[in-house]
Amino acid sequence: MSPRVSVVMPAYEAEATIGAALESVLWQSYRDLEVIVVDDGSTDATARIVEAHRGPVRLVQQEHGGVSSARNRGIAEANGQLLSFCDADDVLFERHLEALVEVYDRSGVGIVTANSYWMLPGGIDRAKMRYRGRFPAPGEQRRAILEQNFLSVLAVFPRRLVDEIGLFGTDRQRAEDWDFWMRAIFAGHRAVLQRKPLALYRWGKTGLSADSSAMDADIERMFDGIEERLDLIPEELTYVRRRRAGPGPRPLGRQADEALRAGRFHEASRLYREAAALCPSERPLVWKARAIRTAPRVAGRLVRARQLRLERRLGIGPERVR
């Protein structure tokens, strides 16, 4: 009998972290599952570590093709009615899948995304989690997914979604999950949040998403030709054209943070406002824009001191700001 949930884990040169990631899937309280690890051409001990594990684990090996190729291979190998992902450097708490499936069965919505703590060099902070504020309501999700990727790969969704919208795009190394979720939302699927953080999502310097300039370039490429790929209403088309006319909210937000650290408070205020106007669904960004707008020099010093304290405590800095 086929399991209900297939957990797909892409892995490349992951010997340092895959043992903990795989163990965290195998200790799930939800037991109707299988785990498919796709070794994407690793030359280290990744495959040997996977083979040392017992339980509902299947190792699939392929030549190196990138994370999208590995996820697609895992989907093709999966037997479950529901699909979920866990990257090889993340850690799931015991009730992660159980909670996601409970929300999926109760809500009747096609995608349930998971909250998680950021796993930072200095540890874990309760204030640093993937979702803190309001989650976009169903009627807001088309606009919200254009502004930012508000869905995590730590999610549960039905396999039929892939049959409808297609697999992950393999034409870019980054933002492939954003493109996938964008196609899902514009195909009419809606998402809900399992709000309790039951996973650790690693925020590191070595992952693909850590290269800010390359990530920005892949996001810009994702927006190229979007008018032909998605059925945009006039308001959405106006937003896309406005966004493509200049820097996006990610680089604007980083520039604003740099100006704030350097004490250029009026410049930081302007950049935060520009970024927040493009991404009003990003609550921390909106908060910074509002906090220092009226009195940039006075409020900016307070916001700067708060941010520097947090960065020092958690071991993060300019190279980790997204």
Buried (B, 14 or more C-beta within 10 A) or exposed (E): EEBBBBBBBBBBBBBBBBBBBBEBBBEBEBEBBBBBBBBBBBEBBBBEBBEEBEEBBBBBBEEEBBBBBBBBBBBEBBBBBBBBBBBBBBBBBEBBBBBBBBBBEEBEBBBBBBBBBBBBEEEEEEEBBBBBEEBBEEEBBBBBBBBBBBBBBBBBBBBEBBEBBEBBBBEBBBBBBBBBBBBBBBBEBBBBBBBBBBBBBBBEEEEBBBBBEBBBBBBBBBBEEBBEBBEBEEEBEEBBEEBEEEBBBBBBBBBBBBBBBEEBBEBBBBBBBBBBBBBBBBBEBBBBBBBBBEEBEEBBBEBBEEBEEBBEEBEBEEEBBE
